[in-house]
Amino acid sequence: MNNSLSAVQDQANTLRTMGDANNGSSATDTRQESATRVYAITSGKGGVGKTAVVANTAVAMAKAGKKVLILDADLGLANIDVVFGLAPRFNLNHFFAGSQDLSSILVEGPHGIKILPAGSGVQNFTRLDSNQKLKLLDGLDQMHNDFDFVLIDTEAGISENVTYFNTAAQEILVVTTPDPTAITDAYALMKLLSTQYHEKRFNLVVNQVQNDSEALDVYRKLTMVSNRYLDISIDFLGSIPAEKQMTDAIRKQRVIVDLFPASKISTAFTNLAATICAEQPVSSPKGGVQFFWKRLLDIGGRG
């Protein structure tokens, strides 16, 4: 484990010990149902439509009455704001540079979604050090908005930032396509998170499929190899069909669930959002840096 992550986890462990001593289980149980749920949306490679999955799922959740925050964690190639047609004045690079706090860079997207935008093309913070990670988590901790869901749009691949945000989140949702290289890279990401960071639970969405059986075939391939070589569980949350309308939506900087709400792909995103919303929340934080997220969750659940 790298020194930066170890330093964050050491501090988290100390604070968790203090928190366990000061908080009774009854208080924790009372807040459990209303606590914010944090999902890292991630992929082993670029080009699988991960950001589109984040944006459309968030809008589908908001349409269902959920309060959603998107954290754009791709600090080098950010494009959540582009997908929504937004032009934020500030972004996370300004936050890390110390010129703005998180509340100043927060922007509103469609249907009341809140977005913390990253800075596209700015390379200064593509690798967060321990202090920057703690600064971000402390900033999130001080935001008094109550969210039902936080969706983290991670970078593609297996960089330090990717592993960090995946280990910080309650749930990891891996996006892949039926492309053999995408499947291989998705497995490589889960293997890394399992063997080096002890992650045991993963969710899977298969994007750009021709039919349901193609998606289930991808799921079967991943579960077969993971059952043989890894000690993990993979939950299949659904699939998103390949449709030419997605290209039109991207070009118009609109999410497809708004632009073509009656389309097959919009129905798939609505079903995915409903599946995630219906899942039972995690009963306890995973540990390590997750404790910081737990503090954010407690704030979010305080009505």
N, C-alpha and C positions, 0 to 999 in steps of 0.2 A: 504494500500500500504506500502511496506517495506521502511525503512529509506534510504537504499542505492539507490533504484530507485527514491525515492522522491528527494534526493539530486541531482542526475543527472538531473532530470526534472526541478528542480528549476533553476539550472545553464543554462539549455537549454532555458528555458522561458526568462531569462534575455538576453541571446545572441540573441534570436529570435526577441525580442523587438528592440534591437539595429540594427539588420539586416533589419528589416522592415523599420526603419527610414532612413537607408542609401541606400537602394536599391529600385529603381523604379520598377513598375510592368512590364514595357516594356522590361527591361533587363532580368527579370525572364522569360517572355514569349518567348524571343529570344532563350534562352538556353533550353527551355522545351523539344523540340523534340529530342535533342541530349543528354539529361541528362541520366546518368547511372540509371538503374532500379534495385532495391534491393529486392530480394525474400528470405524469410526465409522458408526453406523446413523442415517441422517438423512432428512429429507423437506423438500420445498419448502413444504408447508403442513401445518397441523394437521388432525386428524380422519382420517388415513389408516391408523391402527392401528400406528404405528411402535413405540411402547412395548410393545405386545402382541407384536410380532414379536421385539423384543429379549428379552423375558422368556421366551417359549416356545422360542425358538431356544437360549437359554442353558440351559434345563432339558433340552432334547433333547440338547445337547452333553454336559451333565453325566451324563445317563443312559448316554451312550456312553463314559463314563469320562474325559472331559476336565475339567480344572480351569479354572473360568471366573470372571472378575471382571467385574462390571457397574459402570461408572462412570456415575452419573446426572448428566449434564451440562446438564440443564434446570434452571437455578438459580432460576427464578421459578415454574415450574409443575410441579415434580417429582412423579412419581407411580409410579416403579418400586416403592417400598416399599408403596404402596397396592395395586398389582397382586398382590404377594406376601402381602398381609395382614400386613405388618410395621409395628411402631411404634418406630422407632429413637429412642434417647434423644438422640443427637447426629447432626449432618449436616455437609455441606460448609460451611455458613454458619459453624458453630462453628470449623471449621478455618481459614477465611479470617480470622475474627475473632481468631485466635491462642489460643483457649481449649482447643483439642483438637488432637492430631496425627491423621494419617490412620488409624493403627492403632486409635485409640480410637473412631473413628466407623464402622469396618468392621463390618458385620453379616452374619450367615449366613442365606441363604435355603434353599429346598428343594434336596435332593441335593448339599449342600455348596457351592452357589454363594455367592460372596462379593459383597457389594454396598457401594459407597460412595454413600450416599444424599445427595441434595440437599435443600434446605430449601424445601418448598412454601409459596408465598405470601410469602416473605421477599425483598424487592426489593433489599437492600443490595448484592448481588454479581451482579446480572443482567448486568453488563458488567464483565468482568475487565480490570484494567489489567496492564501488563507485569510488575510485581512479584508480583501475585497468580498470574499464569500460571506464573512461575518458581517460586513457592512450591509450587504444586500439583505441578509436574513434579519438583521436588526431593523433595517428600513421597512421591511414587510411587517415586522412585528409591531411597528408603531403606526401602521395604517389601520384606522378604525372602521374601515368599511366591512360590512358583513357579506361574505360571499358563500354561496352554496358550493361552488366548484372553482378551483384554480387549475387551469390547463397550462402546462409548461410546454412550449414549442421548442424542443431542444435542437441543437445542431444535428446534422446527419453524421454517422460514423461513430468512432469510439474515442474521441478526444477526452481530456480530463474534465472539461466542462460537461460533456455528455454524461460521463459516469457520475459526476457530482450531482447534477440535477436529478438523475434517475434514482440515486440512493437517497436523495432528500425527499422525494415524493412518496406519498402513501402507495400509489399504484403506478405501475409501468405499463404503458400501452404501446406495443410495437406495431408499426405500420410496415407492411411489405406488399409486394405485388407477386403475380405468378412467375415473373421473370426468374430464371434459375440463379442469377447472380444476386438478385435482391433477397431470395430465400436464404442463400448461403451467408450473406452479410447479416441478415436478421438473426440467424443462428449464432454467428460469431459474436454479435453484440450480447445476446442472452448468455452465451458461454462465458464471456468476460465478466459480466455482471454477476454471474453465479459463482464462478471459481475464485474471483479476486475480491468481490464485494459482498458475497454471501446472499445475493438476492435469490429468492426461491419461487416467487409468484410473478407471472407475466400474463398480460392480456394481449390478444392478437386481433388485428383488423387487416383483412386482405383487400387492397384497393385495386382498381382498374381490372376487374374480372369480367369475363364474358358471361358467366352464369354461376349459380350457387355451387354446383358440383366442382368447378374449378377452384373456388375458394376453399372448399372442404378438403380437396386434394392437397393444397398447400398446408393446411392445418395438420393433416395426417402425416405429411412428410416431416414437418417440424416436430411433432410429438413423437414420432417413431424414433428419430435420431436423438432427441433429448431424453427420451426414456432409456435409451441404451447407454448414453454417455454422461448425462447430467441429472442431478437430483433437483428437478424443478417441476412446476406445474404450469401449463399454458391453458388459459381460458379463451375460447373463441367467441368474440363479441359480435362478429358479423362481417359482411363484405360490402364493398361499394362498387357498383358496375362502372365499366368504362363507357363514357358517353361524350360525344363531340361537343355537347352543350357546355361542358366544363371549360373548354377552350374559349368559348364566347364569354363566359362569366369572368374568367381571368383577364381577358382583354378589356372588358368593361369595368374591371375592378369592383365587381359585385360578387357576393357569395351566391352559389347556385341555388341554395334553398330559398333565397329571396327572388332571384331573377327567374327561375323556373320551378316554382313551388310544387307544381303538379307532376314533375318529371319523376322517372323511376329512381334516378340518383338522389333526388331530394327526399324521396320516401325512405331510401336506404339510410341517409344521414339522420332523418327523424327517428327511425328505428334504433340506430346506434345510440343516439342521445337518450332515448327512452330506456334502453338496456343499461347504460351506465347509471342513469338516475335510479333505476330499480335495484341496483346492486347494493348489498348490505355494506355499510361502512366498516372499515378495518377497526377491530376492537381495541387495538393498542398500537402505538407508533412502532416502527421497525427498529428504532435504536439509532445510535450515532447522530448524524446531523438531522435525522427525522425529529429529534426533540425540539429543535427550533421551529420546525413546521408545526409541531403540536401546539406551541405557544401561539402561533398565528391562528391555528384552528380554534383554540379556546376563545381568542378575541372575536373571531368571526361568528362564533356561536352564541355570543352574549346579547343577541337581540338589540 
